[in-house]
């Protein structure tokens, strides 16, 4: 395993982050494809034993059961201090007023709920899951600052939004002397590269960690274009992400397959190696529903793509509309 600093902080994280949306009660929430606890635990154990110390979940994943499963696994398979634990806040957790969003009330309620489910006194990285258009960013940022000062979170981060929104948030924090976002968890892979326009250069300039979600494009980069899986057939959110440029996207998938075949490695290793070679990227967030997914993610660290291979992977791409947030 390789380790690096999380942006300009002193925190060291594995260059592979384990995405824990896969682990949760399939009867709760909207992820019918998620794994029950008995199927999740061996994968969490394997990841930790492989040296992955960076785990990412969210309060909304399987209505909180993901946090519960991850929390128990950490207690059983690792020392808490050895794990960099990240979770998120924003999406609806209960019906009615104040059951979602980034108000001071919501943030204070949800950090305590997450800590209870995770069975820990603090999270290492507390992230806003999306931009809240109904709450002043000043209210959100001051609440997050107070969460850090209370010792409930070590650092704060953000997820998918427009670059101007992220820049505004950083500016407001600096203006008020509040804790700044140290990371951006955004949508980035060979089939969606729009973040290369503004977000990645901004993060690199400001030394903000980039921890992309869906680096394998919901598995589309790991199989033939027309091949379906149980997840692809039931992942309603995933169905909205890769329908804009099917012909161009298919060519990208074919290029991944050709390079993987010539190298004698899994397609997942090629797609992950591509995102790892981007200078702005700290650690892609890789989901794993099978043991081989973790093996491939770790093996990708040793795959060094040539300039010619990178060109072959990137050249079929055409511009896409915003996907993954609004």
C-alpha positions as CSV (number, residue, x, y, z in Angstrom):
1,X,0.0,0.0,0.0
2,X,1.1,3.6,-0.7
3,X,0.2,6.5,1.6
4,X,0.1,10.2,1.1
5,X,-1.0,13.4,2.9
6,X,-4.6,14.4,2.7
7,X,-4.1,17.7,0.8
8,X,-2.1,20.2,2.8
9,X,-2.9,18.5,6.1
10,X,-0.5,16.3,8.1
11,X,-3.0,13.4,7.9
12,X,-1.7,10.3,6.1
13,X,-4.2,8.3,4.1
14,X,-3.9,5.2,1.9
15,X,-3.9,6.0,-1.9
16,X,-7.0,3.8,-2.1
17,X,-10.1,4.8,-0.1
18,X,-12.7,2.1,0.5
19,X,-16.1,3.3,-0.4
20,X,-18.6,1.9,2.1
21,X,-21.9,2.6,0.3
22,X,-21.8,-1.1,-0.7
23,X,-22.2,-2.2,2.9
24,X,-25.6,-1.8,4.4
25,X,-29.0,-3.4,5.0
26,X,-30.5,-3.8,1.5
27,X,-34.0,-3.5,3.1
28,X,-33.2,0.0,4.2
29,X,-32.9,3.0,2.0
30,X,-32.6,2.9,-1.8
31,X,-29.6,0.6,-2.3
32,X,-31.2,-2.8,-2.9
33,X,-27.8,-4.0,-4.2
34,X,-26.0,-3.4,-0.9
35,X,-24.5,-6.2,1.1
36,X,-25.7,-7.5,4.5
37,X,-23.4,-7.3,7.4
38,X,-22.3,-10.9,7.2
39,X,-21.2,-10.4,3.6
40,X,-19.7,-7.0,4.3
41,X,-17.4,-7.9,7.1
42,X,-14.9,-10.1,5.2
43,X,-14.4,-7.4,2.6
44,X,-13.9,-4.7,5.3
45,X,-11.4,-7.0,7.0
46,X,-9.6,-7.7,3.7
47,X,-9.3,-4.0,2.9
48,X,-7.9,-3.1,6.4
49,X,-5.4,-6.0,6.2
50,X,-4.3,-4.8,2.7
51,X,-3.3,-1.5,4.3
52,X,-6.3,0.6,3.3
53,X,-6.7,2.9,6.3
54,X,-9.2,5.3,4.6
55,X,-12.9,4.4,4.8
56,X,-15.7,6.6,3.5
57,X,-19.4,6.2,4.3
58,X,-22.4,8.6,4.8
59,X,-25.3,8.9,7.2
60,X,-27.7,8.3,4.3
61,X,-26.3,5.1,3.1
62,X,-28.9,2.4,3.7
63,X,-30.5,4.7,6.2
64,X,-27.5,4.7,8.6
65,X,-26.9,0.9,8.6
66,X,-23.7,1.4,6.6
67,X,-22.3,3.5,9.4
68,X,-23.3,0.8,11.9
69,X,-21.6,-2.0,9.9
70,X,-18.5,0.0,9.3
71,X,-18.2,1.0,12.9
72,X,-18.5,-2.5,14.2
73,X,-15.9,-3.7,11.7
74,X,-13.4,-1.1,12.7
75,X,-13.8,-2.1,16.4
76,X,-13.2,-5.7,15.5
77,X,-10.5,-5.5,12.9
78,X,-8.4,-2.5,13.6
79,X,-7.3,0.1,16.2
80,X,-9.5,3.2,15.9
81,X,-6.5,5.5,15.8
82,X,-5.1,3.6,12.8
83,X,-8.2,4.3,10.7
84,X,-9.1,7.5,8.8
85,X,-12.9,7.5,9.0
86,X,-15.0,9.7,6.8
87,X,-18.7,10.3,6.7
88,X,-21.2,12.8,5.3
89,X,-24.2,15.0,6.0
90,X,-26.9,16.6,3.8
91,X,-29.4,14.0,2.5
92,X,-32.7,13.4,4.1
93,X,-32.6,11.1,7.2
94,X,-36.2,11.6,8.4
95,X,-39.4,13.1,7.1
96,X,-40.6,16.6,8.1
97,X,-38.8,19.9,8.8
98,X,-35.0,19.8,9.6
99,X,-34.7,16.2,8.5
100,X,-32.1,17.0,5.8
101,X,-29.9,19.8,4.7
102,X,-27.0,21.8,6.2
103,X,-28.6,24.0,8.7
104,X,-26.8,24.4,12.1
105,X,-29.6,22.2,13.6
106,X,-29.2,19.5,11.0
107,X,-25.5,19.4,11.2
108,X,-25.4,19.2,15.0
109,X,-28.1,16.5,15.1
110,X,-26.6,14.4,12.4
111,X,-23.0,14.4,13.6
112,X,-24.2,13.0,16.9
113,X,-26.3,10.4,15.1
114,X,-23.4,9.4,13.0
115,X,-21.1,9.1,15.9
116,X,-23.6,6.9,17.7
117,X,-24.0,4.6,14.8
118,X,-20.3,4.4,14.1
119,X,-19.6,3.8,17.8
120,X,-16.8,6.4,18.0
121,X,-16.2,9.8,19.7
122,X,-15.0,11.5,16.5
123,X,-14.7,11.1,12.7
124,X,-11.6,12.1,10.9
125,X,-13.3,13.7,8.0
126,X,-16.8,15.2,8.1
127,X,-18.1,16.1,4.6
128,X,-21.1,18.0,3.2
129,X,-22.7,15.6,0.7
130,X,-24.0,18.3,-1.6
131,X,-24.5,22.1,-1.7
132,X,-27.5,23.3,0.3
133,X,-29.3,26.0,-1.7
134,X,-31.7,26.7,1.1
135,X,-29.1,27.5,3.9
136,X,-26.6,30.3,3.9
137,X,-23.1,28.9,3.5
138,X,-22.0,31.0,6.5
139,X,-24.3,29.1,8.7
140,X,-23.1,25.8,7.4
141,X,-19.4,26.7,7.7
142,X,-19.6,28.1,11.2
143,X,-21.5,25.0,12.3
144,X,-18.8,22.7,10.8
145,X,-16.1,24.9,12.5
146,X,-17.8,24.4,15.8
147,X,-18.0,20.6,15.2
148,X,-14.3,20.6,14.7
149,X,-13.6,22.7,17.8
150,X,-15.9,20.4,19.8
151,X,-13.6,17.5,18.9
152,X,-16.3,15.6,17.0
153,X,-14.4,15.9,13.6
154,X,-10.8,16.3,12.9
155,X,-11.2,17.8,9.4
156,X,-14.0,18.8,7.1
157,X,-14.5,18.2,3.4
158,X,-17.0,18.7,0.6
159,X,-18.5,16.7,-2.2
160,X,-19.9,17.3,-5.7
161,X,-20.7,21.0,-6.4
162,X,-19.7,23.7,-8.9
163,X,-16.2,25.0,-8.6
164,X,-17.4,28.5,-7.9
165,X,-19.4,27.2,-5.0
166,X,-16.4,25.5,-3.5
167,X,-14.2,28.6,-4.1
168,X,-16.9,30.7,-2.3
169,X,-16.9,28.3,0.7
170,X,-13.1,28.4,1.0
171,X,-13.2,32.3,0.8
172,X,-15.9,32.6,3.4
173,X,-14.0,30.3,5.8
174,X,-10.8,32.3,5.4
175,X,-12.7,35.6,5.8
176,X,-14.1,34.5,9.1
177,X,-11.2,32.4,10.4
178,X,-13.2,29.2,10.4
179,X,-12.0,25.7,9.6
180,X,-11.5,25.2,5.9
181,X,-12.5,22.3,3.7
182,X,-9.4,20.1,3.1
183,X,-10.9,17.7,0.6
184,X,-13.2,17.5,-2.4
185,X,-15.0,14.3,-3.1
186,X,-16.2,14.6,-6.7
187,X,-17.4,12.6,-9.7
188,X,-14.4,11.7,-11.9
189,X,-13.6,8.7,-14.1
190,X,-12.8,8.0,-17.7
191,X,-16.4,8.4,-18.7
192,X,-16.9,11.7,-16.8
193,X,-14.0,14.1,-16.9
194,X,-15.8,17.5,-16.6
195,X,-14.0,18.1,-13.3
196,X,-10.8,18.6,-15.2
197,X,-12.0,22.0,-16.4
198,X,-12.1,23.9,-13.1
199,X,-12.4,21.8,-10.0
200,X,-9.2,19.8,-10.3
201,X,-7.0,22.8,-11.2
202,X,-8.5,24.8,-8.3
203,X,-7.9,22.0,-5.8
204,X,-4.4,21.5,-7.0
205,X,-3.6,25.2,-6.8
206,X,-5.0,25.3,-3.3
207,X,-3.5,22.0,-2.2
208,X,-6.9,20.5,-1.5
209,X,-7.2,16.7,-1.6
210,X,-9.2,15.2,-4.3
211,X,-10.9,11.9,-3.5
212,X,-13.1,11.0,-6.5
213,X,-16.2,8.9,-6.2
214,X,-17.2,6.3,-8.9
215,X,-13.7,5.9,-10.4
216,X,-14.9,2.9,-12.3
217,X,-18.1,4.6,-13.5
218,X,-20.4,2.3,-11.5
219,X,-18.5,-0.7,-12.9
220,X,-19.0,0.3,-16.6
221,X,-15.3,0.5,-17.1
222,X,-14.8,-3.0,-15.8
223,X,-16.9,-5.0,-18.3
224,X,-18.1,-5.0,-21.9
225,X,-20.5,-2.2,-22.6
226,X,-23.6,-4.3,-23.0
227,X,-22.9,-6.6,-20.0
228,X,-25.3,-6.0,-17.0
229,X,-25.0,-6.7,-13.3
230,X,-27.4,-6.9,-10.5
231,X,-26.3,-3.5,-9.3
232,X,-26.5,-1.8,-12.7
233,X,-30.1,-3.1,-13.0
234,X,-31.2,-1.7,-9.6
235,X,-28.9,1.3,-9.1
236,X,-31.4,4.1,-9.9
237,X,-29.0,6.9,-9.3
238,X,-26.3,5.2,-11.4
239,X,-28.7,5.0,-14.3
240,X,-28.7,8.8,-14.6
241,X,-24.9,9.2,-14.9
242,X,-23.8,7.6,-18.2
243,X,-26.5,8.1,-20.8
244,X,-25.3,11.3,-22.5
245,X,-22.7,10.1,-24.9
246,X,-23.1,6.4,-25.4
247,X,-21.1,6.1,-28.6
248,X,-18.1,7.9,-27.3
249,X,-18.3,6.2,-23.9
250,X,-18.4,2.8,-25.5
251,X,-15.2,3.6,-27.3
252,X,-13.6,4.5,-24.0
253,X,-14.7,1.2,-22.5
254,X,-13.3,-0.6,-25.5
255,X,-9.9,1.2,-25.1
256,X,-9.8,0.1,-21.4
257,X,-10.5,-3.5,-22.5
258,X,-7.8,-3.4,-25.2
259,X,-5.1,-2.1,-22.8
260,X,-6.1,-4.5,-20.1
261,X,-5.9,-7.4,-22.5
262,X,-2.5,-6.4,-23.8
263,X,-1.1,-6.0,-20.3
264,X,-2.8,-9.2,-19.0
265,X,-4.5,-7.3,-16.1
266,X,-8.1,-6.7,-15.1
267,X,-9.9,-3.7,-16.6
268,X,-10.5,-2.3,-13.2
269,X,-6.7,-2.0,-12.7
270,X,-6.4,0.1,-15.9
271,X,-9.2,2.4,-15.1
272,X,-8.0,2.9,-11.5
273,X,-4.4,3.4,-12.7
274,X,-5.6,6.2,-15.0
275,X,-7.2,8.1,-12.1
276,X,-4.2,7.5,-9.8
277,X,-1.8,9.1,-12.3
278,X,-3.7,12.4,-12.3
279,X,-1.6,14.8,-10.2
280,X,-4.6,16.4,-8.4
281,X,-5.9,13.0,-7.2
282,X,-5.2,11.9,-3.7
283,X,-7.1,8.7,-3.4
284,X,-10.0,7.3,-5.5
285,X,-12.9,6.0,-3.5
286,X,-13.3,2.3,-4.7
287,X,-16.4,0.3,-3.8
288,X,-15.9,-3.4,-3.3
289,X,-18.6,-6.1,-3.3
290,X,-16.2,-8.9,-4.1
291,X,-12.7,-9.8,-2.8
292,X,-11.3,-9.3,-6.3
293,X,-12.4,-5.7,-6.3
294,X,-10.0,-4.9,-3.4
295,X,-7.2,-7.0,-5.0
296,X,-7.6,-5.1,-8.2
297,X,-7.7,-1.7,-6.5
298,X,-4.5,-2.4,-4.6
299,X,-2.8,-3.9,-7.7
300,X,-3.6,-0.7,-9.7
301,X,-1.0,1.1,-7.7
302,X,1.7,-0.9,-9.5
303,X,0.2,-0.2,-13.0
304,X,2.0,2.7,-14.6
305,X,0.3,3.7,-17.9
306,X,2.4,4.9,-20.7
307,X,1.7,8.3,-22.4
308,X,0.5,6.4,-25.4
309,X,-1.9,4.3,-23.3
310,X,-3.3,7.5,-21.6
311,X,-3.8,9.0,-25.0
312,X,-5.7,5.9,-26.2
313,X,-7.9,6.0,-23.1
314,X,-8.6,9.8,-23.3
315,X,-8.9,10.5,-27.0
316,X,-12.5,9.1,-27.5
317,X,-13.9,11.4,-24.8
318,X,-16.4,14.2,-25.7
319,X,-17.8,16.9,-23.4
320,X,-20.6,15.8,-21.1
321,X,-23.2,17.8,-19.2
322,X,-23.1,18.0,-15.4
323,X,-23.8,14.6,-13.9
324,X,-23.9,13.6,-10.2
325,X,-25.2,16.9,-8.8
326,X,-27.2,20.0,-9.6
